[in-house]
Amino acid sequence: MTDGKPLRATIKHVSEHAGVSIKTVSRVLNNERYVGAETRARVQAAVEALHFRPNLAARALAGRRAFQIALVCDNPSPSYVYAMQTGIRDRCEADGVRMIAQPYDRASAHLVEQIEALVDTSRMDGIVLTPPVSDDAAVLDLLARRGIPVVRVSPGFLAEHSAAVSIDNHGAAREMTAHLLSLGHRRIAHIGGHPDYATAAQRRDGYLAALADAGLTAEPALIESGSYDFPSGAAAAERLLDLADPPTAIFAGSDDMAAGALTAAHRRGLVLPRDLSVAGFGDDPLAGYVWPPLTTMRQPVRDLAWNAADLLLTPDREPEHRRLDHRLVVRDSTAEPARR
């Protein structure tokens, strides 16, 4: 105790508590190889027992690692951003690493310069890129030239020099459309996401594939584009419901757009799901709050984020593509159509 305050635990205290050398503690903290499982567990237990918090600056000076990674994210869904940040933070905390969350404007003419400034001013061990910047060739070229490890979330194409995490967006959309077909719907509309996002095309193609599987030809009038947000979903649904022969079901490429579609239907006095079935994509918290609760395709954003950080923080790992599972979640917003 000093002046009534407890002394802060040091790496020496951890080594004594665990009965190992300081070098071994350092190897465990840096997640290095060649440490036995039992020894690693003893060190981790000592760290927790002593409430040890590594000095990131000292660790960075002592080696090549910065113990800091960046998340570059721009998404119209607050729940997506929160889940992405939470998943990365959870993985970072396990290794005593910091996360820098850097918002950006995908429409900015200075996007590359902004990311280069981030690289210049923040020493880091790697960057997680979310759509649509995860497919920006200029950004990827910059980071490759600067030697910055990258993990891309839901990219439209794979690259040899960078790792990636995703779900099967095409397969998930195909499964959702097949679910609506199984209920008896034939006039199924699709509200796609912003064309800058590769996921928008992947989900649209999955929708089209399911229609083809059922021997149906997609009608151009039943395909709308949105921006992955509530207003664009509502506006697209209004256009669809104004058709002389409107759809009996709408599959939106995000839960926010699906919520907009629900609102557009409610404004017209439609009874859901009797008069119109609506399905979304994501299984965001919003999906359980709207009325009726939304049938959707679960995209495990937090798990995607955790795996993206894990790929960056696992030393000497070759770039790989991890594909996580999606899951159909059936709630009360879909049912058999009243008219066929």
N, C-alpha and C positions, 0 to 999 in steps of 0.2 A: 504494500500500500504506500502511496505517496500523496501527502496532503489530503488524506481521506479518500483518495481515488484508487481503484484497483489498477495494478500495472497491466499494460497491454501485453498479451501473449506474443512471444517472438517465435521464430522458426526453431531456435534452440530449445525453448520450452516444449515445443511439439516433439522434437527429436527425443528429448529426455522422457517425456510421457509415453511415447510409443516404443522406446527402447531401440531406436535405430539411429543411424548417422544423419547429420544435417543434409548431406548429399542425397540420401535416400528420400528424405522429406521433400527436397527440392524436385526430385524426379517425379514423385507422386503429384505434387502441386502443378507441375508442368505437363502432366499426363503423358510422360515418356514411357517407352517400353522397358522391358527387362526388370520389372519389379513384380515379385510374386504376389498372387492374389491375397494371401494371408497378410503379408507385410503391408500391402496397399490398404487393406481394410483396417489394420491397426493405426496407420497414419491418419486415415480419414476419420476414425473414431476419436483420435487425439485432437484433431482439428476442431471437431464438433464440441468435444468436452471442454476445450480451452477457449472456445469462441474465437479462434484464430482467424484474422483477416489479413491475407497477404498484402504487402505493399506493392502495388502494381508498378509503380515507377521503378522501384529497386529491382523487381523481377525483370522488367524490360531492359534495364541497363545491364543486368547480369547475363543476358542471352540475346538471341535473335528475335524473340517473340515480343509483341507489343501488349499482349493480353487485352486486346480491344478489337472488336469487329464492328462493322457498320451495316445498317439496314437502310437501303435506299428504296423508299416506298411512296407511291401515289395511287390511291384507290378511293373511289367515291363512297365506299361503304365504311363507316367508322368501325363497325364490328370486325371487318376484315383486318383493318389496320391494328386494332387492339389485339386481336388473336395472333397476328403475325408478331407483334412486339412481345407479347407474353410468351409465346413459344420459344423465341430466340433468347429472351431473358432467362427463362427457366434453364435452358441448356448452358448458357453462359455462367450462371450462378454456380453450377456444379463444378466448374473449373476456375472460379474466381476471376472471370473475364467480364469486362465492361461491354455494353452495347451502345453504339451511337445510332440514334434514329434520325435519319436525314430525309425530311420531306422534299419533294421536288415537283415541278410542274412539267408534265410530259409534253405540253405544248410550247414550252420555252425554247427560243432559238439559241439559248445559252446553256442548254442542258449539259453538254459535254464539258464546257468550261467550269460549270458549277461542280460537277463530280471530280474534275481534275483538281479544283481548289480544295475539295474535301480530302483528297489523297495527299495533297501538298501540306496541308495544315494538321492532319491527324494521322499519326503513325498507327497502323492497324495490321492485323493478321489476315484480313480478307473482308469481302463485301458480299452481302446477300442482296440480289436484285429481284424485285417483283415486277410483274407485268405492268405496262408494256416495255419498260426499259430493259427487261431481261432479254428482249429481242433486238435492242438497238445496236446495230452493227458498229456505229461510231464509238459508243460507250464500251462495248466489248473489246474493240481494237485498242482503245486507250488503256484499259486495265491490263490487257495482255502485254502491251508494250512496257507498262510500268511494273510488270511482274506481280500484280496484285491477285491473289487467289479469289475466285468468284464462284458462288453457287447461285444458279438461276432457278427461280420459282416459276413453274408452269410455262416453260418456254415453248415457242412454236417449232423450234428445231434444236437439235443437239449439236454441241461443239466439242471437239476433242480436248480443248484446253480448259474446259470448265465443267464442273459438276452440276447436277440439276435434281430437283425434286418436283413431283407432280402427281396428279391422279390421271386416270384415263377419261379425259373430258368427252371424247367422242363416244366411248362406250357408255358413260354415265348418261349422256343425253339420249342415246339410243334406247337405253333401258327405261328412262322416264317416258319417252314417247311410246314405247311398247306397252307400258303400264296404262297409259291413256287409251291406247287402241284396245287393250284387253277389257276395258270398261265398256267398249262399244262406240267410242268416239271415232269419227272419220274426218270431220272438219276440225282439224287441230291446227291452231295458229302457233307461230313461234315469234317471240320477241327476243332478238339477239342482242349481244352486248356491243360495246363500241368497237368499230372495225380495227382500231389500233391494237386491240388485244387478240393474241392468237387463240385464246380460249373461246372467243366469240365464234370464230370460224369452226373450231373443233366441235363445239356444241351444236352449231347449226348443221354441220355435216352429219353428226350423230342423229339428229332429228330427221334429216332427209333419208338417211340409211334405214331408219325404222319404218318410215312410210313406204320405202321401196320394198322392204321385207314383207309388208302387208299387201303389196301389189297396188299401192296408191301413188299417184303423181302429185307432187307438191304444187300448190297453187301460189304463184308469186304474190297475189293479194293477201295471202295468209302469213306472209313473212315480213316482219317489221324489224327495224333496228332501233336500239336504245343506247343508253350510256351507262348501264349498270346502276342507275339510280332511280329513286321513286318517281320524280317528275316525268322522266322519259318513258317509264313503264306505263304510267297513267295515260300519257298522250298517245302512245302506241295502241293501248287498249281501246281508247276512244275511237281511233281510226278503224280498228278491226270491228268494233261493235256497230259502226256506222255502215258497214257493208250490207248490201241487199240480202246476202245470205251469210250472216255472221258465223263465226266458229262456235262450236259447242264446248271447246276446251282451248285454253291458252297455256302454253308452256313458255315461261320466261327464263332467260339465261341467268337470272340472279333473284334472290329473295326480295331485294329492294324493288326491282321492276315488277315482280309478282304482286307485291303489296300495292304498288301503284295500280296494277290491273284490277285488283280486288276493289280498290276505292272507286275506280271508274265504273265498275259494275254496280256497286252499291248506289252511286249517284243516279243511276238509271232505274233503280228500284228492282233490279234483278235479285232473285233469290238464289243464293249459292249454297251448295253446288247443283241445285236442281236445274237452274237455267243456264249455268255456266260453270265449268270446272276450271280451276286455276292451279298451276303447279310452278314451283320455283326451283332454285338451284343454290345450294350452300348450306342450308340448315343453320342460318344465323339465329341468334336469340329472337329476332323479329318474327321468325316463322311461327313461334309459339304464342306471340302476343296478338297477331292480327285475327280478324274474324271473317270466315271460319279459320281455325288453325291450318297452316299451309302444308300441303303435301310437297315434299321437296327432295332433292338429292343431296345427301350429306357430303360436303367437302371438308376434310379435317384440317382446317387452316392452321390451327395451333400445332398439330403434329407435323405438318409440312414445314412450319417454321423451325420446330425443334430439330428436325432432321437436316434442314439446311445449315443450321448452326453446327450441328454435330459433324457434318462433312467438312466444315472449315476448321473445327477445333481438333479433329483427329489427325495427329501428325503422320506424315509419310503416306497418306492415303491417295491412291490413284483416283483421278476424276471418275465419278460414277453417276448413274442416274437411278435414283430411288423412286419407285412408283408405289404410292400408298393406295389403300382401298377406299372406294366410295360406297355409299349405302343408300338405298331408296328408303325414305321415311314417309309412310302413308298417314295422312291426317284427314281432316274433314272437308278440305276444299275441293276434293275430287270425288266424283260418283258417276254412275251411269247417266247418259244423257236423257233428258225428258223427250227429246225428238231425235230421230235417227234418219 
